[in-house]
């Protein structure tokens, strides 16, 4: 067994990073801060959540259940504050020379909230929950390459893959892949019994959840707050009012129009971080007129990206190029021609499709992202010059993800992105993936996806990922006009160190990383 290096940290490097991450969590960007202290009660309002939310991790689809999952459950690996990968429930791992077999040593002394010790059988049952032909888990494509999953003794889990995957430890940090107690026929996700730093006390989907610190958690450098409440307040004005009035201590998805004004209020701080979050308009490529790539290209050139960044994001973001890889990511294609608003080119593609004009219906909701309806209207206005009529339908917030997204053929969507390219592409662009919301299938793309995953030569991997971004941008079924910064706000009663940018609000680990002043 050979330890994989090159392009990822070795085991010793991971251990060093763990200590560094713990230190960074207590330091802000500009200098020293008082050390975290225990105690207090934290209330946070999230601009996510719906009554159809569930404790089943394979069905998690918004920031509310992400934060819940990070609080009450553990995963084998964790994305640290600085974006590196560190051990969580797996204390170390190593791979074969071709990265097709991975061995994870499971941390000892970890218990679930009911006192049951964590075992290798729990890990195996939890990963298997997302596997199989009948799986409806959004993480299904991520674990599909696993051909065999076995225990080696009482402390090691062995993953055998259909082909090499240099990013496999990163894959296991995915928020769906939580570890639960094994049962006779699978795993127990229904009870909320986890091994995370907080214990779930109450779960009312789309309304409120409450948590208490886990007194028996294996880590002593997290979970500073005694108890927390997380509210689902999708309405932006209501969420902001809750912060200003002091009913909550922090909110996400700040109204960008009012961000500067909110930040000038005494006792409130507005915080912004650039990451991989992007806003999209997904077209069902299995339904007309979106089956024709000329139609899809016409829509991509009929949208004014710069206007959206200015008027929807108010500068808190950057233009997108119809693929989901952010500028800060390792294999970002810096040479791919940036699409710009070009009504004449949009007309050219309409002509190639054999039409002079086009009528489409775009389904939007504030549940998709803040300003989604206004973004649809701006799209409508810019597309008129190309002979495209975009009928914008405003959908209700509750039930949008279950009743509209991936049901209607043209919808507004937000994506938090993923830390590695393979994870993002496998989740939302691989043919047949549960969350492939454009239902796009491209044989060349899927071929490259498998090859790039197993390729250990960095230059060769880069070439493959660059081509994949080109394919998604120019043949795919998603308009990605903008990458949005994460913008949140908190009262001065809440403190934290440097924040992670892999998800909103400190990688959605605010519950275990923040503390009360």
N, C-alpha and C positions, 0 to 999 in steps of 0.2 A: 504493500500500500504506500503510495507516494503522496506527500502533502502538496496540494496545488498551490503554487505561488504565481506571481506575474499577473497583474491585473486585479489582484485581490490580496488582502492581507493574509499572512500566515497565522498559525494559531497564536504564537507569541505576540504578534502584532495586534491580534484581536484583544488579547488580555490587556495589553498596554492601553489600547483605545478605550476599553471599559473604564479604567481608572481616570483617563483623561476626560471622558464624557461626564463622569460624575463630578469632576472639578468644574468643567465648563458650565454645568447646570447651575452653579452658584455664582457665576460671573457674568455680568452684562457686557455688551460690546465695548463700552467705554471705560471699564475699570472695575474696581472691587465693589462688592455688595455685601451687606450683612448676611451671615450664613442663614440657611433655612431654619425655621423653627416649627415645632409641631403645635397643632391646636387649631381651633376655629372651625367655622362652617362656611362653605363656599356655595354660592348659587350662580349658575351660568345659564344663559338663554342661547339656544342654538336656532339658527335659521333653517333647520332641517327637521325631519321627523314627520311621520304620518301614522294614521290609525292602523294601517296594515303592516307596520313594522313587527318584526318577530325576533326571537332569541336564536333562531336558526342561523348560524354564521354564513352558511352558503347563500343566504338570501339578503344579506346586508347590502344596502345600496345608497346610504346617505351618511352624512357626517354625524348625525345623532347616534346611530347604532355603532358607528366606528368608535366614537368616544366611549360608549358603553362597553364595547368589546375590549378596548385597550385597558379599561379600568378593572374589569372583573376576570379577565382571562389572560393566559400567557401563551406565547408562541415559542418556537424553537430558537428563533433569532430575532433581533431587534435592530431597526435603523436608528442610530444614535443621533444626537443633536447636530453633529457636524456632517451627517450624511453617510458615515461609514457604518459597516455592519458589525454588531457586537453580539456576544452570546446572551441568550435569555434562559429558556428552559434547557437548551443544549449548552453545556459548558465548553465544548470543543467539537471540532469536526475535521475530517480529512477525506481525501478523494483518491481514486485510482488515477494513474497517469493520463488516462483519456477522459477523466471526469464523468464516466458513465456509472460509477459506483461511489456512493458517499456513505460514510459511517459517522453517526452523530452520537456522542456520549451524553447521556441524559443526566442532568443535575440531580444529585441526591439531596434528600432532606426537604424537598418541596412537598407541600400538602395542599389539597383542595380545601375549600372553605368548610366542608363538613368533617375535616380531619383525615380524610383518606389520603395515603401517600401517593404521589405521582409515580407511575410505572411506565415501562416501555409499552405495555399493552394499551395504556391510555393514549399514548402517542400514535400508535399504529391505528387504533380504532378511529381516532380523530381525523387523521389524514385520509383514511379509507372512506370516511363520510362523504368526501367530495369526489371520490373515484367511481368508475363504473359507467356502463352505457346508459343506465337509467338515472344518473345523477343530474339534478337540475341546479347544482351549485354553480355560482359564477366563477368559482375557483377551479372548476372541472378541467379547463384547458391547461391550467398551471400544473396540475398533478397527473394529467393524462400520460406524460412520458414515463411515469413510474410503472415498471413492469413487475416488480417484486418488492415487497416491504416486509421485513422480518426482524426479529429480535436476535441479538447475539449476546447471550447472557442476560443479566438483570439490569444492565446499565447502557446498552448500546443498541441503536436502531440502524439497520442497514437498508439503504435505498438503492435499488438497481434500476437504471434508466434505459430506455430504448436506444438512446444515444447520449454522447457526452453533453454536459451542460455546465459551463464554467460559472454560471450565475446561480446555480441551484440553491446555495444557502440564502441568497437574497430572496428567492422565490418563497422560501419558507417563512419570511417575515410578513407576507401578505396578510392583511387584516382579517381575511376569511379563515385563515388556517390556525384557528385557536385550538388549544388542547383541553379536552373535556374528559370526564370519567368514562371509562369503557363500560358497556352494558352487554347483556347476553346477545343482543342483535344489533349492536352498533355503538353509539355513544349517547350520553345524556346531555342534550343541549336544552331540553325543556325547562329544567329547574333553575338555570342560571348559576349552578354550582361551578365555580372556577377556581383557578389558583393565582388570580391576579391580586394586586395590592389593595383592591376595594371589594367589599361584599355588597351584592345587589340586595336591597331591602324592599324596593317597590318598583314595578315596571308597568306604567300605563302608556301604551304605544300612542305616539303623537301628542302626549300631554306632559308627563313628568316622570322622572325616575329618581330614586334616592339611593344613596350609598353610604356605607360606613367603612372606615379603615380596617383592613384585615390585620388583626393583631399578631397573626402567625405567619405573615409573609416572609419569604426567605431573604429579602433584601431590606437593609436598614437605611438606604440612601434615597428612598422614594416614599411617597404617600405621607406628606407632611400634614395634611388637613384631616381633622377628625371625621368630618362628614360632609357630604356634597349633595346638592340637588341639581339636576339638569332638566331644564324646561324646553319644550318644543314651542317656539314662538316664530312661526314662519313669516308673519307680517312684519315688515321691516320697521315701520313706524312704532308698532307696539313693542318691538324688541329694544329699540333705541330709548323709548320712554321708560322702559323697565330699568335700564341702566342709569339714566339721568335721575330718576326718582329714588334710586337706591334699592329697588326691589331685587335687583340682581347685581352681581359684582363684575360680570364680564359678558360680552356678546361677541359673536362672529358676524361675518357678512355685513359689515357696516355700510350704511347708505353712503355711497361715495360722493354724492352731491353735497352731503352735509358733513363729510369727514373732517374737513378743516375746522368748521364751526364747532363740531363736537369736541375736537381735540383742544379747543381753547377754553372749554369749561373747566373751572377749578375742580381738582380731584379726579379728572378723567384723562387717560392717555390713549391715543389712537396709535396702533402699531401696524406696520405693513412689512411683508416679506415676499420677495419674488421666489416662485417655485415652479412646479410642473402643472399647476392648475390651468385648465383651458376650457373655454366655452365653445360649444359646437352646435351645428344644425345637421342632424343625421337624416339621410335619405334612404329609404328602403330600396335597395338596388334590385330586389326581386319583384318590385311592383312598378308598373308604368306610371309616369314617364321616366322614372329614375333607372330603369334597366339600360337606358342608352347613356353611355359615358359622355357623349356630346352634350346632352342635357345637363349632366352633372357639372361638366366644365363650364357651361354657360352660367350656371348659378354661382359658381366659384368666382367668376370674373365680374359678376353683377353686384357684388357686395363691396362696400367701401370700408375696408378694414381700419384705415387710419381714423375715419369718422367714428367708428365704434369704440376704438380705444380712447378717443377724446371725449365722446359724449356719454358712453356707458361706463367706462372704467375711470373717466376723469384723470387719465394719465397713469393710473395705478395698474400698469400692465404694458404689453407690447403686442404687435401684430403677429398673427399666426399664418402658417403657410400650408394649411390643410393636411398636416400630419401632427401626431401628438408628442413629438420629441422636443423638449425644451432646449433653449440655447445653452444652458448650463450643464446639459447632460453629456456623458462621455463620448457618444457617437453621433452627436448632432451634425447634420449635413449642412455645413457652412457655405457650400458652393451651389446648393439648389436654388434655382431662380425664384425670387420672391414674387408671388402673385400680387398684382395691384388692381385697383378698380379700373376696368377697361370695358365700357359698354359695347364698343365696336367689336372687341374680341368675343364678348358674350354673344353678340348677334351672329358672328361668324360660326360659332359652335351651334347656335340654333339652326342656321342654314344647313350645316353639316348633318343635323338631325332631321332635316326635311321640313322644318316649320319656320314661320316668320314671327310667331309670338308664342307665348307660353303662359298658362294659368296653373298655379300651384297653391296649395293650402299649407301654411306653416302653423303648427300647434305649439303654443308657448305658455309659460306659466312662471310666476315668480318663484315657484318651487324649483324650477330648473336652475336659475341663477338670478341674482338681483339685477333687475333691468332687462330681463329676457323679453318681456313684451315690448318695451321701447326699442330694444335691439331689432325685434322683428319688424317694427314700423320703419326703422331706418333702412333695413334691408328692402322693405317694400318700396320705399322712396327711391333708393339708388337703382333698383332693378327696373324701374319704369323706363329709364333711358335705353334699356336693352330690349324693350318690348316684352318684358316679363312682368306679369301681374302676380304679386305675392299676397294672397289673402291671409291675414293674420288672425288666428283664433286664440282668444285668451281662455285657457283651461283653469279649472279650480286647482288650488294648491294641494289639497288633500286628495290622495289617490292618483296624483299625476304619474308617479313612477310605476304604479301597478296597472293603471287603466289607460294611459296615453303613450308613455314612452315604450317603444318597440311594438306598439299596437297601431298607432297612426303612422303613415308613411313619411312624414316630414315633421321633425320635432326638435325643440330646443333642449340641449343637454349640457350638464357640467361634468367635467372629469377632474379628479384630483391628480391624475397622472400616476406614474409608478417610478420607483427609484432606478430601475434598469429597463433598457429598451425591450428586451425579450418579454418581460412581464407585461408591459403595456400592450405590445403587439399581440401577445397570446391571449390576453383578456378580452380585447375588443376588436381585433382585426383578423384573427385566424378564422378560416372558414368553419362554420358550425359552432363557434364559441357562443356560450350562453348570452354574453353581453356584447356580441357583435351587432351593434344597434343599427348598422346599415345593411346587414345581411350580405355583406360583400364577400365574394369568393374569388381568389386570384391564385392560379396554380403556381406561378412563378414566386409570388410572395410567400406562399406556404412552404415551398421548397427552400427558399432562402432562410425562412424562420428556423427550420430544423438545422440547416447547415451552420448558420451563425451561432446558434445555441451551443453547438459542439466544438466550434472552432476556437483553438487556444492561441492562435497567432493573432495578435492585436490588429495588425494592419489588414489582414484578410477579413477579420470581423468587421472592421470599420467600413470596408468597401461594401460588404453585404448589407449592413444597416443603412448605409447611404442610399443604396439602390432601393431598399424597402421603403424608405421615406419618400423617394421619388414616385414609386408605384402608388403609395397611399395618396400622395398629394395630387397626382395627375390622372389616376384611374379609380381611386377610392370613392366611397359614397358619403363622405363627411366633409362639410364645410367647417373649417376651423379658423375663424377670423381673428381670434385674440387669445392671448395668454394673460390670465388675470393674477395680479398679486393677491396674497391673502391679506385682508384688512380686518382687524378686530379692534376691540376697545375694552378697557378695563378701568375699574376704579383704583385709586392709589392704595386701597386696602389690600390689594393683591400684588404679590411680587413673584418674579421668576428670573432666571438667568438667560443666557443666550437661547433663542428659540429655534427649534427644528423647522424646516420648510418643506418637508415631504408631505405634510397634510396641513390643514388649517389648525390654528391654535396650538402651536408647539407639537406638530405631528399628531394631533388629537390625543396627546398624552398629558394635557394640562392638569388632569385630576391628580396624577401622581407626581408631577414635576413642580407645580406651583405651591406657594404657601401664603399665609396671611401675614400682613405686616404687623 
